[in-house]
Amino acid sequence: MEQPKIIGGNTTVFISNMDEAIRFYTEVLGLKLTFRFRDHWATVEAGPGLTIGLHEARPIHPAPGTKGAMLLGLIIDEPIEGVVDRLSKKGVRFTEIVRDEYAGNFVSFEDPDGNPVCLHEPGGEDEEETKAVATGSARA
């Protein structure tokens, strides 16, 4: 059976307050709002290949901030300490920075609804591979 050609997609984050979520993802994280349909749905771009969909909470969907229901991972292209410093000044509270000689540096925090977000600074042996995947230049 032939596989479908995927031309895009998104990660959906269930949120409780659209205005607060848009403010966080655009003003705090610096992502670009690309679409908003009232308080039902919005999208923000997080770089090539990643669209984040913000979806209003409804009883048929996971509750906003439900631990383990979703994890949003964002790859950064600068030292993680500077990003942590800037976002901390905007009120973001982080867990400790995890350093890994193979995989790079990671730090986690939560959006306003308690949804987990992880920043990844590629490093070590996987840095070039991670950057190639993030920019779409990796070979299959």
N, C-alpha and C positions, 0 to 999 in steps of 0.2 A: 504494500500500500504506500502510495506516495505521501510524503510529509507536506503539510501546508507551509507556504512561505510566510514566515512571520515578519511583518513590517513595522511593528511597534508594540507597545504595551505600557503597563504602569504597575506600580505598587500602590495598593489602596490602603489608606489610613482612615479608620473610623474615628470621627471626632465629635465632640459635644457642642462646640461653639465655632462656627465658621469664621467669624471675624477674628477671634483669638488665634485660631489655627493659621489663617492666612498671615496675620501679623508675625507669628512665630517663624513660619517657614520663609517669609520674604524679608522682613526687617531684621530678625535675629540671625537666621542662617544665611540670608543674602541670596535666596533662590528667586527665580522669576515667575510671577503669576502669569499664566498663559490663558486661563479660561475660568469663568465663574458663572454658575447658573444658580442665582439666588443663594439660599443656604443649603441647597441639596448636593452640589458637586462643584469642585474647583480642581484645577491642575496647576502644579508648579513644576518647572524644569530644573533638574538637578545635574545638568551636564549632558553630554551626548549619550543617548540611549537609556536615560532614566527619567521617566515622568512619574511624579507622585500625585496620586489622585486623593483628594480630601472628600470624604463622603459623610454626610450627616448620619448620626446614630439612629438606628431603628431597631425595634424588637427582633426582627429577623436576622440581624447582623451581630457580629461580636461586639460586646460592650467596649467603648473607648478605654484604652489603657489596660485591657485584659492582658496580664503577663503571659508571654509565650504565644499570643495570637498572631503577632507579627513583629519583625525586627527590620528596621530600615538601616541599611549599611551605605555609607557615603564615603567614597575615596577622595582624599585630598592630595594636592600636589605641592604642599609646603610643610615645613616642620610643625608637628602636632602641638608643640608647646605654645607657639604663637597663636594658633587657632583657639586653643583652650583658654589662653589669656584674654583674647578679644571676646569670646562668647561668655566667659565668666563675668566680664564687665557688663554684659547685657542680661545677667541674671541666670544663666544656665549653670546648673549644678552637676558636676561630673563625678564619676567614680575614678579610681586611680588609673593612671596610664599603664597599659600593659605593653611591655617591650619584648619582642621576639626576634632573635637573630635571623630567623628564616623568613618570617612573614611580615615584619615591620612593627609599627606601633599602633595601638588601638586605644580608644577611650569611649566610654558609654555615658549616655545621659538620657533624659526622657523629655518628650514634647509636653505641652500643657495638659494633655489628657493622660499622661503616664505611659504612652507608647514608647518602647525602647528604641533608641537611635544609637548607632555606632559610627564613629569616625575612624578611618583606616589610613594611615600614612604608610604606603608601601616601602619596603626596605629589605635589606638582606638579599637572599637568593631569588626572591620572587618579584623584586621591584620592576624589572623590565617587562616581565610577563603581565603583571597587574596593570601597568600603564598601557601596554598594548591592548589588553582587553577593554580597558576603560575608554580608549580612544577609537576602538573599532579596527585597529590595525593588526590584531592577532590572527594567526593562521589556524585554520581548523585541522 
